[in-house]
C-alpha cells in the first residue's frame, strides 16, 4: 500500500523518503482496506478515510469522541496512537525480526530511533535472556583464559596439549 503522511493539522509531512515509502500491512488489514476502497468507489488517490466534508479527519476529535470512550468501556487504558507502533515494534522484536527490518516497517529514517523509542523489552524478556545465557555457560568448556593476542582456537590447542 502506498500512502503519504499529511499532517492532520493542515501541513504536509516533513518525513522525507520514509514518509513516501510504501506502508507494509498484514494480509488481514490489506483485505479490509481493499474492501473499504471498493465501497468508497475505488478511488485511485485521495484520502483513505475522509471526513463527511471530504477533508482530513481530525484525529484529536476522533480520539476524544470515539476511541477513548470505546477503549474505556472495554476496560483498556488509552496510551495514544504511537502505542500501536511501539507494540508492533516490540512484538516484531520478540518474534526475532531484526531491528533494521523493524525500522523499515515503521518507516523510520534512523534505526537508533526505532531501538531507543519503539522496541521495548519486558522484564520477562530480560529474565529469559539471562536464564538462556546461564544455561550456555553450563555447557561451555572449562578452558584457560585468553592471553594477550590469543584466539579461542589458540586456547583450545594450548589446553588440549596439556591433557
C-alpha angles and dihedrals in degrees: 000000000000119000138164121220110233117183104250089220094065110277131095120259118264094205098115120204093352091059091054098043120109114272110235113218135177118257093252092057093043089057092050093047091048090051091048091050092051091048088050092058096271097273116195093213143359133074118344093208109021123183118249086267092055094251132115115292114250100240093195091057092043089052095048097040103036117007102046094047091049096049091042091055088050090054094249125129115231112235098177136264094291091061086076090055093046090048091050092049093047094048093047089050091051088052089058098255109153119248095244091057090049088050090055093046091053089042095233118161092214127044090208089069090051092050097041101041110020112032108074121185117210122224087247089058091054092046092049091048092052091047090052090047090050091052090051090055092053090063097039114116115253098243128158117264120270118269121218110292093006124129127215088256090055090054092049091050092046095049096043090054090054094057 
